[in-house]
Amino acid sequence: MVSELLMGFDESTLAYDLQRAHSADVWFLRARFFIWGFAASVASFAIGHALPFYGVNIYGSIWGGIINFWNHLW
């Protein structure tokens, strides 16, 4: 009831609109997902390959932290 007053549509109208989703709309959603997924993958790989150039060693830091933690347990 409140959503009908605030938003201007009820559940049956929303369900009807969702059933009428056009295949082009779905294609654009999938295309947007793949484009952003590809861009995020390329950016993360580029950042991951650029970190050693600046002297950042993530795996070495993690391994050193584990060894340091292990040595301080005893």
Beta strands, then each sheet from edge to edge (+ up, - down):
end
